Amino acid sequence: MFGPPPGCPAHGLGPGGRHRLYGPDAEDLDDLYERLREQYGPVAPVLLHDDVPMWVVLGHAENLQVVRSPSQYTRDSRIWAPLLDGRVKPDHPLMPHIAWQPICSHVEGDEHLRLRNAVTSAMATIDHRSVRRHIGGHTQHLVNGFCERGRADLVAQFAEHLPMAVLCEILGMPEEYNDRMVQAARDALKGTETAIQSHAYVMDALSRLTLRRRARPEDDFTSHLVTHGAGLSDDEVREHLRLVLFAAYEATANLLANALRMVLTEPGFRARLNGGQMTVPEAIEQSLWDEPPFSTVFGYYAKQDTELGGQRIARGDGILFAPAPGNIDPRVRPDLSASMQGNRSHLAFGGGPHECPGQDIGRAIADVGVDALLTRLPDVQLECAEDDLRWRSSIASRHLVSLPVRFEPKPQQDTDMPPRAYAGPGLPADLRLPAQRRESQGAALPAAVPAARPAPPPAVVPDPPRGPWQRLLRWWRGE
């Protein structure tokens, strides 16, 4: 019996006439989400792998309703009807995302308060000025690795490395940061044939860290988690370290890659940055609207029969919180080309009791990393046609495979100093700093190119007005 031809409205439909979010007919999920929005409105019935039923939330307001209504929706998958009746097998491809774990994002009530408070309290001990210095230093080191060649892949050589380097510093295991750790994290997140071994490699490092800090606490995130009054067990500490490391790494690597792609491919982005109409942090927020690090988040589950976006949701139904389609809901963004400058109401970091507690760290890595890279390489350009860029897509996220760029080769710089623009003859005339300006700044202070782009905002209290590089030097020193 022949199936429906390609292009037929019924093509790709599964049981109950639902669209599949997997397989060849779901290669372009953005397009599928828009077709679902037209057909069903803000909440649509879909199928996961093995034709397991789920609801995907496409509306901005409806997504917020799910995450902000803990009395109606939970992240505890143990009440999910398809799991209880055996339709979700132990080897289901999405089981690592779905399976319940004793972590703060999967529990409720007093247990959620106990675990969440331990995580947020440990987060509150992080010295953000020190973190920004680590970000700047690691950015300098990474750029030094390719600046003399005049070419780089900003995904493999920058976006996939910077978050891991900084997270290892924050957790208290800087010695674990290397190419093997980066590749293991990427492999585990991709779900390849070697994902289990890669996951074990990362978990072994986290286990050793937990035992070291239990025996001898220091001033880092792990130590504060271990010594918190909530009394987390070693297993609880290790699982929360895994949650922080994997979630923050994937989200921030995607955020960095997406922001750099926008700067390199969208003329308005670069023009507003170079012209001073937009700061790097504002550009990052625009990226969080247009390309959130996670397309969807698994999952929420209905605790009772309810209604959402005009659909009847039964007790035990599964729901996908979906930032990507929610952020482009035409009810909140009728014109997708309009700037969202100054608007932080996107869904990229979730909301409600399970809102991402480390979002400020992710923003800082992206803000400082992008700004420092553009300072070092002001003439950086995409080396391929924009249409040649490729993504590795899944239901959960869209990961840019590579971002090849070219630029005039630049000398290496001291990683203990703030990044400075190279004002030498290799730069195009419109990016070269005038000689009289170089002389007026003196040898002690580096010249800034482009001059109109402001330095990153101070970490604590704004300083009185002064030159951009004086402000940057004070920030770098933590003053």
Steps between C-alpha positions, in 0.01 A plus 500: 500500500638838398535781756419864436733674253752760621333835550163345575343648818476148645868423440678413824189468711489230766236350727214736572600718205783653702817640344830336591781708653756246377598331176541636146174693508616708797837614367383863503334529841466878473282459194305216663431712810355777283278254316385360836428853621280562195316172547458484879584838650732546799500134615533206260491119529819330374687171515845427643717205395312167494184707444467595865237778532593843636378859487730779375430853624544756221356809667703742712229550763417130511865405557512741793175356632656151509822596679326734745223261607660235725156409636400377152825390336801313636841395367469162673472255208386218731139609441535500119227269365701350206779412743259337746325290237824376341496697174833663591763227500819516710706543182289788364738749331376785720512309827809693624291817479179345631607262777436630851807587705540620860594852396337835571353532150304173536358531853233707672401640837740482793748284310514755218556779751780305670691419182428823313607708799832314513563569130398867508696561821811349341439716191475810720856444627648535150714813465381642169797734462733202531288303253518780245878505535506123441283546192730770368814298568365184337378702202847646458650151517258355244542790256878471537464146370383614156558877466829462309344269240238740368235228500297316763186301569330701772285203605766231543781736607307751708129451581540135604808570714440828685195383705675180610815686605300746709267237650796289610636808681164568668447139610852482641671264255700720258749216451225292334453748214658364182404384152393159635249655742354719227467209258351274769234757587414557135487126430280429803258775400478379139396150607745314275603135529779606737279736703486265800878482525530875456240560768692267731821698439330825610331335798831353615650849513197630694519206742867568574421868551217420742722275712783756505272780614330279758844434650633853454256780409627808321339818372321368191150399391549131582629568850205725581263232367671233714498708819151650463264448792263299280737207552526371144635147464794431270259364238287815522806723471631308200162499321460875548853559374407295193183704454687830527788392278302346214210749494721808534756368253253416223297818550802731506681332210184541290453859617858594409480338157160654423604848610820488294307374198258790528783752527668352191194448280251773587623845390270682742658322798854598412406852399317568826790356703766698314287813503436485872120465468519152653727354766621141497269404792205638302611301197510186717141563613391537137666164429311344792176613337585385147693180571458379861764244608234234563215466250289294740540370854390154618261502654202604711212270594139579582410426864127521425256536212531857378481733200792669325483714189157369409605135532372250754801363689446174688664410829832331421544664160852615411572857392802647322598846621613656170699827509581502126144517362380687810747782439362564153132480597339758266289625790815637669719547190283592202811632322796265541735753341431754776771536763425361847762730653437550872241219519598199715165323500622219274464136607866399457562441872157364591304642789318418820647272770740334252634814331868457413700607809824548305375726221718794609811282461391400149437862408840605639685232299325612182530876571869501589598228251334661197621849589859386559509299178368793294756727664784265407364432149304808389530399133369145547274384216310184412709285266211316336162593361237534772290234325788253544479510881362179647331411828471177694135505597302305756175559681693653789738734322655623178881493514703683236748247358770750400555872447804544271645852501797689356686812609840660464748308717560666837775461762435315823426697818569466871216293648532691830410829330174625350456432128615785279443568134795469265536835324765385256513539122327166437159641595267659245520880500154541654601283798848645555549733794623848393868557583433816697255311720758226567756761601256684727419183691866425570681169504354383831138483385386293201293663230137400456355413159226574419506797734122533517445156652478538878686282746308233694292648783664521843430200720399696810444875518531714184813713489501870423540573125845425371670361189379155382834329553543646848159353585597165348829487689322574829248223423780254413674569831173457690500861625 
